[in-house]
């Protein structure tokens, strides 16, 4: 007589294997989400710096793409520009989930490594303009 179905031992092994796979996958998913937030915010900072630099280079001042527009594109950082074209990017103190200190620090590190900001978190926007944001 042939039985159909699974034995209890087979079902337990399947559940254990699924549990192990879930235990490995869930932390990786959380890390991927944080990496995506960092990448998104870094792109926003880079785009704001590039747009400000392009506007400064083209007009000699900020007329079309204003600092307020740049600020609205960047959630975790404050952009400040001096009269001679120095741009400073500093973390914005906030309780928002996307702006945790870990993400702010990672964005600063990656931005500095990619030449968007100097080590002192400043850039000279009138030298930037166009595609390159390295000084």
N, C-alpha and C positions, 0 to 999 in steps of 0.2 A: 504494500500500500504506500503510495507516494503522498507525502505531506507538502502542502504549499505554504509559503510564508517564511518568516525569519525566526530564528531562535532568540531567546532573551539575550544570550551572550553576544550574538551578532549585533543586535540593536544597541547594546551597551557600548560595544567597540565603536560603532558609528557615531554615537553621541559623544564619546570621549574625543574622537578625532575631530569632530565639528567644534567641540569646545576649545581644543588646542588651536585650531585654525582661527577661530574668533579671537582668542587671546592674543594672537600674533597680529591680526589684521586691525583691530580697533586702535591700538596705539599708533600704528602707521597712518591711519586715516586722520587722527588728530594732528599728527606732525605735518601731514600734507596740507591740512587746512591752515595751520599757522604759517607755513611757507607761502601759501597762496596770499594770505593777508600781507605778509612782508613784501612779496613781489608786487602786489597791487599798490601798496603805499609808496614803495620805492619808485615805481613807474610814475605815480602822481607827482612826487617830488621832482623827478627828472624832467617831466613834461613842463611843470611850472617854471623850473629854472631855465629850460630851453626857450620857452615862450617869452619869458621876461628878457632873456638875453637877446633874442631875435628882435623884439620890439625896441629894446634899448639901442641895439646896433643900427636898426633901420631909421629910427626917429630921433635918436639922441636923448630920448626921454620916454617915460611910460605914458602913452596917450590912449592907445586902443586896448591892449591887454594890460589891465591895471593890476596893481598889487592885490586889490580886493578879489579879483577873479582868480588870481593865483592862490590866494588863501582858501577860497571855496573849493579848489581842486585838491587841496592837501588837508587831510583830517587830523593828523597827529603832529604837525609841525607848524611853526610860525615863521613866516618869511619877512625879513626886514631889509630894506634897501636904504643905503646912505646916498647923499647927493652925488658922490663920485662913482657910484655904480657898484659898491660892495654889497653883496647879498649875503645875509646870515640866515641860516636855517637852524632853528632851535626846537626841541621837543615841546609840545604843548601839554601842560599838566591837565590831565583829564581822567575820569573814571570809566570812560568808554572802553568796551571790551577790545575793540580794534586797536586802541592806542595803549596797550599795556607797555610797561617799561621794557620788557623783553623785546617786543616788536620794534619799539622806538630805537633801542640800542642796535638791533639787527639792521634796521634801515640805515641808521647812521654809518654803521660799519661797511655795509655794501655800497652805499653812496660814496663814501670816501675811497673805497677800493676801486670803484669804477670811475673815479675822477670827477664826479659831480660836485663834491665838496672837498676842500682842503682839510687837513687834519684839525684845524681850528674851527671847522664847520662853516667856513665862509667860501664864497666864490666871487670872482669879479665878473659881473654880468656883461659889461660892455666889451669884454674880450671874448665872451662866449659865442653869441649869435650863431645861427645855422645849426648844423648837425652835431658838431663836437661841443661837449660841455667840459672838456678838460682844459685846465689852465696851463 
